[in-house]
Amino acid sequence: MTGVRSSRKLEGACRDQIPCLWLTGWQRPDHNTLWRFYQAHRSAMRNLLKHTVRTAVEVELVDLAVQAVDGTKVAANAAGDQTYDAVNLERLLAKTEDAIGELESQNEGGDEPSPPHLPAELQQAQVLRERIQQSMNRLDQDHRLTRVNLTDNDAQLMKGRQGTAPGYNAQAMASPVVHSSGNGMLITAADVVDSAADSGQLVPMLEQAEEMIGESVPVTLADGGYHTAANLAAGEQRGDLFVMLERYHSGVQGPYFKDKFVYDSATDTYLCPEGQRLPFRGLRRKNGKIPGPFRVYRASRTVCRAYPAYGVCTKEVHSGRALWIGPTDALLRQHRHWMTTERARHLYARRKGLIEPIFGILKEQLGARRFLLRGLVGVQAEFALLATAFNLRALWRVWRTRWNPPMTEGI
């Protein structure tokens, strides 16, 4: 809650700070004891987070009408120059094998007896060889990866405000805190993934928040990074109301975007903004995430080139403007229309103030710009503990203002 995170700093706090002395029963554990305790119980960190959420829900401190989700990149405890592809790993392994062979020959030469322990330089080279082999195995096992970091095999190169570096994608879901002195927030779900994209995390975060809270929240606010047809379909199936912009919002607003074309069911044609009809040309399939089939509607090349909008609506030389209508187009069009309503705009305006300050507090006040642990399991537990600390701060602020009012003058 105070930004003290490392086991050595916690050791000092347990020796010098009254709250920590009270929490530990004046036992003053050292950093090794604290680290061993954390390693043994890190799987329970999420249960601590769940306990803070359930406590807030039970005393009716959480507004369960709306929630917001977002992600942020957090640097891994790994150096960027230790990231290699398969070819460079092979080269590094060959150099390391040569170095080990040379060190072993030096160690075996001479008439003096061998030392009881391997020289430090040889030990380091052997450890490096083992790490390289583990990294090569990781590349062979996970075909999504093209590069791997020697220090932390799970960390991936991710682009953040400070450039591209090994890191993780930390996800959080939050709901407003009622009866708080300001715009209070409570983290209702937290996770860390090794994928830079947010789009695949929406449904898992919804499911985790529902499990943490004990019920579903009807309205979810999200930015364009979560907008996919698959997520919209999942939300419709779950009965969730999503308020999220489309990733390519500026293109959607163009005068010749395909939503501006009006469908005529009687003739099975689309009418373009310039009044030209696009007849149905057949079914097609194309490579991509949406398998199809697509219904293709295409205008006459001659007519398109004769209109002033040619070059803006389409730049096709050998054919006219085409519309590829896929199985998710109706759902996407419906959501675009919903996002133009006054209610959707009002709800979306709340997103930034509800979720984004959380990451600022975690990074600036709790020092979570960089993970201390390594490996996906380790950073997931670390982030769950950070989210727990955030929630405890939020609950303490409510308790201080609601159940422990300040003394009035004259008493």
N, C-alpha and C positions, 0 to 999 in steps of 0.2 A: 504493500500500500504506500510505501515511502520511496520506492524505486531502488531499494537494496535487493539485489538479485543473486550475486555470486555467493558461493558457499563461504568464501573467506570473509567477505564483507558481512555476511550474516553471523559468522562467528564473532566478529567484533561487536555487532549490534547486540548479540546475546550476552556480551560481557559488559557493555557500556550503557545500553538503553533500557530504561525501566520497563516499558511495555513488553520488550522481548524477554527480559529477565522474568517477568510475571508469567508470560506464556510458556516458558520452558521450566517453570518451577524452580528457578535459580540454579539450574544444573550446568549452565554454560557449556553446551556441546561445542566441540571443535569442528572445523570444516569437513574433516573426513567423516565424522559421525553424521553430519547433516547431509553430505553427499550420498553416503550409503543408505540413509533413510529415504532420500528422494528416489534413488535407483530402485529400491525395493517396493516403493509405493507409487511410482509415477503413473501406473494405470488407474489409480484412484483419483487423479487430478480432475478428471471430467465429472466424477461424482461430487467433488467439492463445488464445482460450478453449478451443477444441477441443484445442489442443496441451497445455494444462494438464490437461485431462480424460484424454486418452490417456496422458499420462505417469503420472498417478496409477493408471490401470487397469493399465498395464504392470508397475508395481512392486507391484501387488496391495494398494493402499491404500484401495480403494473397496469397500464392501459392496454388491454388485450384486443383493442379494435384495429390496431395497425402495427406493422413492423417494417423495418428496413434492413436490407442486406447490402454488403459491399465487401471488397477485398483490398488488401494492400500488400505490397512486396516488402518482405523483411529479409535483410542480408543474412546469409548463412555464416557459421563460424568456419570459414574456409577461404583460402586465397584464390583469387581469380586466375592467376597464372598456373594453377595446378589443374586446370581443366584440359582434357586431351580427347582427341578422337581415336579411333581404333589404330590408324596408321602410326600416329605419334606415340601411342602406348607401346606398340611393337618396337619402335625405335628406342624408347626410353628403357624398355625391358632389356633389350640387347646391350645397351650401354651399362645398365646396372649389373647384368650378368658378367660382363667383362671386368667391371670394377670389383665385383665380389671375387672373381677368379684371381685377379692380381693381388688383392688383399690377403686371400687365403694362401697364396704362394709365398708372400712375404712373411706371413705368420708361421708357416711350416719350415722356412729356411733357417739355417744356422744350427749350431750344436746345443744351444740352450734349450732346456725343457719348455714345453708349451705352457703358457699361463693358465691358471684355473678357470679364467673367464675369457670369452672372446673380446678382442679389442673393441672399444666403443664405435669406431668408424665402421668395422665389419658388421657389428650388430645393427647399426643404422641402415647399412646397405641391404641387409637381409630383410629388415622390416619394410623398407621401400619396395623390395622385390615382391613381398607378400601383398602389399597394398596395390601394386600394379596388377598383379594376377587377379586379385579380387575385383578390381575395376574392369578388367577385360571380361571376366565372367559376368559382371553386371550388364555390360553391353551386349553380350551374347544372349542373356536371358530376357532382357527387355528391349524389344525391337522398336519401341518408340524413341529410344535414345540414340543420338548420334555422337554425343560427347559425355564424358563423366568426369567428376572432380575427384582427385585422389584423396583429399582430406575428408570430404563428405560425399559419399557416392550418391546420396539421395538428392543433394542440392542441384538445382538446374540454373543455367544462365538466364537471368530475368532482367528486363529493362525497367529501371526505376528513375527517380529524379536525379540520382547521382551517377547515372550511366548504367551499363550492363555489368552485372556481377553475379556470382553464385548466390542463390537465395531461394526463398519459398513464398508461396501465395497464402497469406493468412486471411481467413474469412471470418466475418462476424455478422450476427443477426441481432437487432436491438429493438426494443419497444420503449415507449415513453414511461417515465416514472411520474406518477401523480403525487400530489401533496409535497412536491419538492420546492426548494427555494428558487430554483431556476429551471432551465430546460433539462431536467434530469433524464438519464438514459440507463437502461439495464441491458446487459448482454444476455440474450436468451439462447444463443448457440455460438460455438466457436470451433474452428477447425483449421488445419494447415494442410495444404496439398502441394505436390511437386509439379503442378501444371500451371503455367502462367495465365491461361484463359479462365475467366470467371464463369463462362456459359454453362459448363458442366457441373457447377456447384450449387445451382439454385435449388433443385429438388432435394439433394442431400441436406442442405441447410434448413429447408422447410421441415423435413422429417425430423431432424435433430431438435429444432425449436419446439416442435409439437411434442416430442418426447420429454424435453426438459420442462415445458410449461404444464403439460398434462392435457392440453386441448389445442386445437388449431386456431390461428389468428386469421380472420377473413381477408384482410387487405395487406398486400406485400408491396413495398416500394423498392425499385431497383433501377440502376442505370442501364445504358445500352449494352454494356458488356455481358449482361445476362439474357439479352433478347435473342431468342431463337424460336423457330416454329415448334420444335420439340418441347421447349419449356412452356410455351403457350398451350400446347395440347395437354401437357401434364397438369397445368393449372386448371384447365377446363375439366379434366377428369377428376381432379381432387376437389373441385368446387371453390378454388381460390380466385381472388380478384387481384390481378397483377396490374400495377401502375408503373410502367417502364417505357422509356423512349426507345425508338428503334436505333440500332447502331449507326446506320447511315441515314440519319434523319434529314439532312439537307437535300439529299437526292430524292427522298420520298416527297418532299415539298415541291419538286420541280413541276412545271406546267404539263410535261408530257410523260410523267411517271405513269405506269400502267394502271394505277388506281383511277386516273383521270379518264380512262376509256370506259364507256358504258356498255354493259352486256345486254344484248337483245335475245331473249330466249326463243322468241318465235322464229327467228332466222338463224340462230346459233352464230351470231356475228358480234363483233365489238365495234362501237362507234367511237372514232377518235375525236379529240377536241376540235379538229378542223372540219369535222363532218364526214370523213371518209370511213367506209366500212372495211373491216378486216374479217374476211370469211375464214371458216375453219379449214385447215389444210391437212390435218391428220395428227396421229399420236407419235410422240418422240420420247426418247430417253437420252439423258446426258449424265456425264460423270459429275459426282458431287454428293453432298450429304443427303439430299432429297432424291430418293430413287425414281420417283415418277410413277406412272407415265405422265408426260406433260401434253396438254392439248395446245397445239400450235395454231395461232391465228396470224395471218400475214396479209398486209395490204399490197396493192399493186405498185410495182416499182415506178411505172410511168407517172402515176398520180402523185406519189410521194415526192418525186423530184420536181414536180410542177408547183408544189406548195412553198410559200415563203419559209415555213418551219423546217424545211429540209436542211440538215446540218445541225439542227438542235434536237428535233424529235428522233431522227435517225441519220446515220452517216453511211448506211448500206449502199454499195455501188451496184450490186447485181440483183438486189431485191428490195422490197419495201419494208416498212416497219413491221416487226414481228412481236407477238406477245406469247410467252411461254407460261401457260396457266397450269400450275402444279396442284397436287392434292392439299397443300397447306395454304394456298393463296386466299381462300375465303376466310380462314382463321386470321391470317395476317392483316387482311383488309378490315376485318371486324375490329381488331385491336387498334389499328391506326385511327379508325373512326372514334373509338372510345377515348383515345388519348387527346382528341380535339375538344372533348366536352369540358365544361367549366369545372365539374367535380374532379375529373382526372387531373386537370392542371392545378387545382387547389391542393389535392393530395400529394402530387409530385413535388410541389413547392416545399413540402415538409421533409423530403428525403435527405437533403444535404445537411440540415441542422440536426437530424436524428441519428445518423450513422457516422458521418465523416469526423465529427469532433472526437469520437471514441478512439480512432487511430492516432489523432494528434496527442491525446492524453497518454495513450499507451507508449508512444514513442518519445514524447518530450518529457513527461512527468515520471513515467515508470521506466524509462530508459530502454525501451524495447525496439530500438532501431536495428539491433543485431541479436540473433539468437546466441545463447551461450552453449547450448547442447548441439550435438551432431546427430544426424539420422532423422528420418521422418517421424518415427515413434517418439524420439526424444523431444523434438520441437513441438509436436502436437501436445505433449504433456506440459511443456513449458508455456505454450500459449494458453492452454486451459487454466493454468495457475495465474497467468497475467489477467485473464478475463475474470477469474474469481476475485483477485485483488481489486479490479475495477468495480465489480459489483459490491464488494464490501464497503468501498469508499462511498458508493451511491447510497447504500442502506444506512451507513453511519450519518450521512448528511441529512437524510430524511428523519432519522431518529433524533438527531440533535435539534432540528427545527420543530418537529411535531410532538415528540414526547418529552423533550427536555428544554422547555422555553427559557429564555434568559430572564434573570431576576429583574423585576421592575424597581425603579428608583423609589425611595421612601419607605421600603419595607424593612 
